[in-house]
Amino acid sequence: MPTCHASMSVEAALSCARPRCKAAFQGLAASLLIALAVPASPASAATFLVTSASDTGPGSLREAIDLANGSPGPDAVAFSIPGNFVIESELPPISDDLGIYGGGAYPQTIQIDHGRIARIFRVSPGVIVSLDFLVITGGRAPTVGSAPGYGGCIYNAGKLTLTQVRVETCLADHGGAIYNASDAELTLDDSRVDSGTALLDGGGIYNSGSLQLSDSILRNGYSNRHGAGIYNSAGASVHVVSSTLEKNVSNRMGGGIFNAGATVTLRDSAVVGNFAVDMGGGILSDGATASVTVRNSTLSGNGISMTSFNGGGAILSTGSMLLIHATVVDNSAPFGSGVAGQFSSKSSIFDNAGENCGQTPGLTMTDLGQNLASDDSCASFGVVSASALKLGPLADNGGLTPTHALLPGSVAIDHATACTDNLGNAVGADQRGQTRPMDGDGDAAALCDSGAYEYADGIFANGFEELVTP
């Protein structure tokens, strides 16, 4: 982990905006960023300062991006003045490696002038860009003729990293807040996407490339069709780590995530309070090539609003779905309130409104062992009463994402005697980062608990930093 200081190179600054470095980074503000112009290679980099809140002209953000595009090699844009930067049209496409740093005590806000239809940022193919400590808001992707608009606030065709960034209140046909193109890479680190609206698919993010979320939040997204949080198109991949998808609403399918024959992994994460009208309140994964893996994660409070025979309150899957140490509780649907369709599960907990699992003809449920369910709808899972599970409410129980704690005396404590995943690899921590296994029942034998939470008699040690959301 680099130490932030005033003489660091541009390349070092691009990787410096982690939470533990951020305080130092903010304190240095403009003086730090001026110093970033030191040569890091035979080709000197440059720092361009934003000295004016005007949309155009000398010292504007628009001019700084233009100058950086014309300067070979990785450059930086910094702000010497605080403020709310209102632009009337899309900023110049970023066509050369660049870091844009908000700095200061508060993030810089970049927004579209009220009533105008324009995206804010576009990253060109092959370009490496870092956006740090910014609020990006109010963008709306324009349409060209009958062609849909993509990426209300950000269109990424390169390699883009957002660190401590908020992307809010954006609108597009696809990718209300962000569109990530085919072959592009998008990383959100300690960031938030809020209130993105898609007239078609992907209220928060429409992903056609590689997407990674770390210590981040996607919430309050809306899609008129599929994937209010994330729409993951065929051939793409999504990796969600220590992040939360919450309160996203789809008018059709996949409230949290719609996975269209692609790949999704969730680890140490929470999918909570998402809804779809039709199917897959939390996640809908569709197609023979679709693959979803959920490890040490909580799916809670998701649901389907249609009252007919539609399913998958938390998950509906027609492809490959693997749950390892998942907690799937308090979800609701007319069919398969927890999971509907095809899936395999190990060391997980199911306690939902209505039947926990919905069996679909031609699709199979596979019990890999050590699962617990509050009814007999889930293959050969162990059946226990809801009261015997003794689950606490969804809450901040430590770590970066909400969990349902196991309360003293829960039958899930020390239930997973084989503390391994489906491939026999050791499982060393729970969703919060709490060490597994622990001796939760006091019999001097440390065994894993089923579900995403490891009971440790009040002891919690995770080694993570708190999520810092600007």
N, C-alpha and C positions, 0 to 999 in steps of 0.2 A: 504494500500500500504506500503510495508516494506521500511525502511530506510537502504541504503547500508552502511556498515561499516566493518572494518577489523576483527571484532570478531564474525561475524555472522556464523551460522551453515551452513552445506552443504545444508540442506533442505531449509533454507531461501534463500541461493544463487540460488537454482534452480528456485525460483520464483522472483528473484530480477532484472532480466534483462529487465525491462520495460523501455521505452524511458526516463522517468523522473529520473530513477535511473542510467541510463547507463553511464552518465558522471562521476559520482562518482565511478562506478564499473570499468570503464576503467582506471581512474587515479590511483586506488590502484594496478592494474596490478598484478604482481607475488606475491608481499607482501601480498595482500588481499587473494589470492588463497592459499598460504601457511597457512594462518591463518584459512582457512576453515576446517582444520583437527581437530578442537576442538570437543569433544564429544557432540553429540546432543541426545544421547540415551545411554543405557547401552553398546551397541556395538559401538565402536569407528569407525568413518569414516576416510578416508584417502584422501590426495591430492597427485597426481603423476604429477611431473613437466616434461614437454618436454624441454630438454636442448640441443637437437641435431636436425639438419635438415635432418639427414640421414634417409633413409627409414627403416633401421633395426639397431639393436644393442642398447647399453646403451643410455638412454636419448631420444630415438626416440618415436614418437607418437605410433608406433606399440607396443613397449614395454610397454608404459604407459597404453594402453588399456588392454594388457595381464595382467599386474599387478592389474589393477582395477577389472578385471573379477575374479581374485583370491582372492579379498578382500571383505568379506561379508559386505552387507549394501551399502547405497548410497555413492559413492565416487565422486571425482572431478579430472579432468585432466586440467592442466593449462600450458601455454607456458611462459617460462622464456626468450625466444629469439623470436624476430620477424622474419618473413620470409615467403618464398614460399616453402611449404613442398610437394615434388614430390615423389609419391609412385609408385611402379612397380606392385603391386598386391593388391587385396582387403584387407582392414584392418581386424583384427580379429573380428568376430561377437561379438557385445556387449551383454553379457549374464548376467550382473548384473546392478542394478540401477546406473546411471552415468550422470554427467554433464561435458561437454567439453566446455571450455570457451576460446574464442579467446583473449579477453582483449587487452590492449595496445591502442595506438592512432589509429591503423588501424587493420582491421580484418585479421586474419591469413588465408592464402590461402592453401587449400589442393587439390592437383590435381594428376591425373594419368599421368605417364610418356607418352610422345607423342608416338602414334603408338601402345600402349599396350591396350588390351581389358580386362578391369576389372572394377567392381563396386568399390565404395569408402567405404560406410558405410552400415552395415546390423545390424538391431536391432532384437534381439531374442524375441519370444513370452513371454508375461508377464513381460517384463522389462520396467522400466520407464527411459527415456533418455531425456536430454536437450542439444541441440546444440546451442551455443550462439556466435554471432559476428564472423562468419566464412564465407569464400568464398569456396564453394565446386564445383569443376569444372572438366570437361573432362572425366567423367566416362562413361563406356560403359558396359552394362550388357552382360555377356557371355551367349551363348546358349550351351545346353547340348544335343548333337545329334540333333533330330528334334524338341525338346522342345524349345519354345520361351524364350527369356531372359526378365526378369522383373526388372525395376528400374535401370536406367542407372547410377545414382549417389547414390541413397539411396533406400534400401529395408527395409520397416518397418513392423514388425510383432508384435510389442509391443505398448507402449504408448510413442510417440515421439513428442517433442515440439521444433520448430525452432524459435528462437528469434533473430532478426537482422542478418539473414543469407541470403546469395545469393547462389542459386543453378543454375549453368549456363552450357550451352553447353554440355549436356549429351545425351546419345543415348541408346535406348533399343527397343525391339519388342513391349512391353507394358510398359507404364510409362517411357517415355523418360528420365525425370529427377528423378521422385519419384514413387515408387509403395507402396501403402498402403494396406496390406493384409486383408483378412476377419478377423473380430473381433479385428483388430488393431485400434488404435486411433492416428490421426495425426493432429497437430495444427501448423499453420504458423502464427506468430505474428510479425508484422512489418518486413516482409521478402519479398524476391523476387525470383521467378522462371523464368528464362529467357533462351530462345533458347533451350528448350528441344525438342528432335526429337524422334518420335515413328514410327518404321517401320510398326506397325499395329495400335494400339489404345493408346490414352492418351499421347500426346506430352509432356505436363507439368507434369500431375499427373494422374495415373490410380488408382482409389479408389475402393476398395472392402470392406472397413470398415467404419469408421467414420472420416470425414475430416472437419476441421474448418479453415477458413481463416479470419484473423482479421488484418486490416490495412496493407494489403499485395497486391502484384502485381504479376499476371501471364501474361507473354507476350512473343510474338515471338515464340510460340510453333508451331510445325508442326506434323501432323499425316498423315500417308499414307492412313489411313482408317477413323476412327471416333474420335472426341473429341480432338482437338489440344490443348486446354487449359486443360480441365479435362474430363476424361472418368469415369462416375459413374455407376458401375455395379449393377446388380439386388441385392436388399436387402441392399444396402449401403446408406449412407446419406452424403450430403454435405451442410455445412452452411457457407455462404459467408457474412461477415459483414464488412462494410467500406473498401471494397477492389475493385480492378480494374482488369478485364480480358481484355487485349487489343492485337490486331494485331496477333491473333492466326489463323492459316490457316489449314483447314482440306481438304484432297483430296477427301473425301466423304461427311460425314455429321457431323454437330455439331462443328462449328468453335471454339466457346468459350467453350461450355459444351455439351457433349452427355450424356443424362440421360436415361439409359437402364432399364426402369421399376422401378426406385428407387426414392429417395426423395432428392429434392434440395430446399433450401431457400436462397434468396438474400435479404439483407437489407442494405440500405444506400450505395449501391454499383453501379459500372458502368461496363457495358459490351459494349465495343466500338471498332470499327474497326476490327472485326473478320470476317473471310470469310470461306465458305464451297463451294465446287464445286457443290454439289448436293442439300442438304436441310439444313435448320436451320443454317443460318450464325452466329447468336449469340448463340442460344440454340436450341438443338433438344431434345425433351422429348417424348419417344416412349413407348407405351404399356399401357394396362388398369390399371396397378398398378403404373404407373409413376405419380409423384406429384411434381409440381414446384410452389413455392410461391415467388412473387417478390413484395417487399414493398419499397417505397421511393427510387427507383432506376432508373437509366438512361440506355436505350439501344439505341445506336446511331452509325451510320456509319457502321453497319454490312451488310453483303450481300451474295448473291449467284452468283457464276460466270457462271454457266451453263445457257444457254439462252432458254432451253426448259421449259416445264410446271412444274417447280419445285418451291417450295415455302418456305416461312418463312425467310424473310431477317433478322429479329431480332429473331423470335421464330417460331418454328413449334412444335405443341403439338398434340398428339393423346390420352393423358390421362387427368389428372386434372392439370389445369393451372390457377392460380389466380394472378391478377395484382391489386395492391392497390397503388395509388399515384405513378404510373410509368410514365416516359416520354419516349415515343417510337417514335423517329424521325430520319430522314435522313438515314433510312435503305432502301435496295433495293433488289428486287427479281422479277422474272417473274410472280409470283403468291403470293399474300399476303406479300407485302413488309415489313409490320410491323409484323403482327402475322397471321399465317395460322393454321387451324385446330380448336381444341376445347379449349376454355378458357372462363373465367369470368373476368370482369374488373370493378373497381370502381375508380372514381376520377382520371382518367388517361388521357394522351394526346397522340394523334396519328397524325403524320404529316410526311409522308414518300414518297419516289419516287414511283409513281405508286399507285395501290390501297393499302389502309392501312391494310385491313383485307381480308384474303382469306377463303371463306367458303368451307368446304370439306363435301361431302355427308356422312351422318351418324354422324357427329360431330357438336356440337352446340356452338354458341357464346352467352354469357349471359351478358346483360347490367345490372350492379348493381347500376347504377346511377352516374351522375356527370362526365361522360366521355365526352371528346371533340375530334372530328376527322375532318380532312380537306377534307373528302369525305363521301359518304353515304354507304361505303362497310362494316361498322362495326355495324351490328345489328341496335339497335335504339339509338346509340350514338348521342349526339348533334353534328350537322354539322356546321362548321364555316370555313371561309376562312383561308388559311395559314397566310395571312397578319394580320388577326385579332388575331391570337395566339401570334404574336409578340415575337418570341423566339430568344434569343441571340445565338451565336455560342457555340459549346462545348468548355468549358473553366474552368480554376480554379477559381471558384466563392466562395472560402472558403470551409472549411471542408477537408476531406481526399480524395475525389474522384471528377472527373469532372462532371459538370452539364450544362444544358442549362438554363440560367436565363430567367425569365419572364421580359420583358421590360415594362416600364410604359404604361398603357392603354391596356394591354393584356386582352382578354376576359376570360382567365383562372384565373385571380386574383379574389379572393373571390367567385369563382364559386362553390366550394364544401361546400354548406351550412350545410350539415351534416358532421361534422369533425370526422368521425368514419370509422372503417374498416368494413369488411363484416359481422362481428359478433357483431357490435355495440360498440366495444371498442374505446375509444378516441385515436386519432392520435395526438401526442403531439409535433412532430418535423418533419422537412423535411430531405432530404438526407444529408445535410451538418450539421445537428444538430440545425438549426434555429428553434426557437419556432414556433409552430402552435397552434391556428390560429393567424394571424396578420390582422390588418385593412389596407389592401393594397390599397383600392380605396378611402380612406379618408372619408367614410360616417359614421364614429364613430361606426361601427359594425365590430368586429373582426370575420372573416370567413376564412376557409381554402381555399387555391388555389388548383386547379387540377394540377396533375403532381407531379414530385419529388422535385420541387423548390418552396419555399414560399417567395413571394415578400414582402420585408420589407422596401421599400423606402430607400435603401442604408444601412440599419442597419443590421449587422451580428454579432451574438454572438453564438458560438457553444459549447464552453466548452471542445473541443477536443484539444489534442496536435497535432502538425504537424507530418506527417509521416517522420521518420528518416530512410533512406535507406542507408546501408553501401556501 
